[in-house]
Structures are given as structure tokens and as C-alpha cells.
Amino acid sequence: MDIFSLKEYVGWFVRVVSSPEGMVEEGIFVGYDGPAYDPEEEEDVILLHTRAKNGGFRDYVVYRAQDIAEFIPIRKATKEEYEA
């Protein structure tokens, strides 16, 4: 998957299915990290701010391009969700 083709979905609530495990995470796609943005990083990745069981948000999940089986945009995140 070309992760940079997902740029239009920054700030969206999305579902990511990882490969080959098929695990599903939902959260807010907040952007990128990697050598294209920080020369000290080894690999370009996307950052997903995931929702905790209690409804708040927890840590970021990092996905490399080869780890993404499906990237499914759900809806634009609200300002409150994006800033949480």
C-alpha cells in the first residue's frame, strides 16, 4: 500500500486491518512519521490514535505500508476527538 496516497484522510476516523494477522484497529489517522519527515527514523509509517475501551483515546499505533491489508475511512473526526 502506498501510505502517502492516504494523506487526504488525515483527521479521519478509520479502520485498519493488518496483514497477515487480520487484526482490526479503529482510531484517528493523525499523520506520518519516518525518514520523509525525520531523517533519524528508519521507515515511513502512518500513525493511528486509537480509542480505549473507556471511550477516551490511548496510545498511537504505528503501521508500516506492508502491514496494512485494508485502510477503511469511516468519517471525519470531530475537533474534540482529533485534539484528545
SEDO-438724 format. One line per field, with one value per residue (C-alpha): residue number from 0; residue in three letters; x, y, z. Coordinates in steps of 0.5 Angstrom, whole numbers, plus 2048, in hexadecimal, padded with zeros to 3 digits. Layout:
BEGIN
num: (NUM, ...)
residu: (ALA, ...)
east: (X, ...)
north: (Y, ...)
up: (Z, ...)
# end
This chain:
BEGIN
num: (0, 1, 2, 3, 4, 5, 6, 7, 8, 9, 10, 11, 12, 13, 14, 15, 16, 17, 18, 19, 20, 21, 22, 23, 24, 25, 26, 27, 28, 29, 30, 31, 32, 33, 34, 35, 36, 37, 38, 39, 40, 41, 42, 43, 44, 45, 46, 47, 48, 49, 50, 51, 52, 53, 54, 55, 56, 57, 58, 59, 60, 61, 62, 63, 64, 65, 66, 67, 68, 69, 70, 71, 72, 73, 74, 75, 76, 77, 78, 79, 80, 81, 82, 83)
residu: (MET, ASP, ILE, PHE, SER, LEU, LYS, GLU, TYR, VAL, GLY, TRP, PHE, VAL, ARG, VAL, VAL, SER, SER, PRO, GLU, GLY, MET, VAL, GLU, GLU, GLY, ILE, PHE, VAL, GLY, TYR, ASP, GLY, PRO, ALA, TYR, ASP, PRO, GLU, GLU, GLU, GLU, ASP, VAL, ILE, LEU, LEU, HIS, THR, ARG, ALA, LYS, ASN, GLY, GLY, PHE, ARG, ASP, TYR, VAL, VAL, TYR, ARG, ALA, GLN, ASP, ILE, ALA, GLU, PHE, ILE, PRO, ILE, ARG, LYS, ALA, THR, LYS, GLU, GLU, TYR, GLU, ALA)
east: (800, 802, 802, 803, 7FC, 7F8, 7FA, 7F3, 7F1, 7F5, 7F0, 7EB, 7E9, 7EB, 7EB, 7F2, 7F2, 7F9, 7FC, 7FD, 7FA, 7F4, 7F3, 7EF, 7F0, 7EC, 7EE, 7F0, 7F5, 7FA, 7FF, 806, 80D, 813, 819, 815, 813, 819, 820, 821, 81B, 81D, 816, 810, 80A, 803, 800, 7FA, 7F7, 7F3, 7ED, 7ED, 7E8, 7E5, 7E4, 7EA, 7F0, 7F6, 7FD, 7FF, 7FF, 805, 804, 809, 806, 807, 803, 7FC, 7F8, 7F2, 7F1, 7EA, 7E8, 7E2, 7E0, 7E4, 7E6, 7E3, 7E7, 7E6, 7E9, 7EE, 7F1, 7F0)
north: (800, 807, 80A, 811, 810, 810, 818, 81A, 816, 819, 81B, 816, 810, 80A, 802, 7FF, 7F8, 7F5, 7F0, 7EA, 7E9, 7ED, 7F1, 7F7, 7FD, 804, 80B, 811, 812, 817, 817, 814, 813, 811, 813, 817, 81B, 81A, 817, 814, 80F, 808, 807, 80B, 809, 80C, 80E, 80C, 80F, 809, 809, 806, 801, 807, 80B, 810, 80F, 80C, 80B, 80B, 805, 805, 802, 800, 800, 7F9, 7F8, 7FA, 7F6, 7FB, 802, 804, 80B, 80C, 813, 81A, 81A, 820, 825, 822, 81B, 81E, 822, 81D)
up: (800, 7FE, 805, 802, 7FE, 805, 806, 804, 80A, 810, 815, 814, 818, 814, 815, 813, 812, 813, 80F, 80F, 816, 814, 81B, 81B, 81E, 81E, 81F, 81C, 817, 819, 814, 813, 815, 812, 80E, 809, 810, 814, 812, 818, 817, 813, 810, 80E, 812, 813, 81A, 81D, 823, 826, 82A, 831, 834, 838, 832, 833, 82F, 830, 82D, 826, 822, 81C, 815, 810, 809, 808, 80F, 80C, 809, 809, 80A, 80B, 80C, 810, 812, 813, 81A, 81F, 821, 828, 826, 822, 828, 82D)
# end
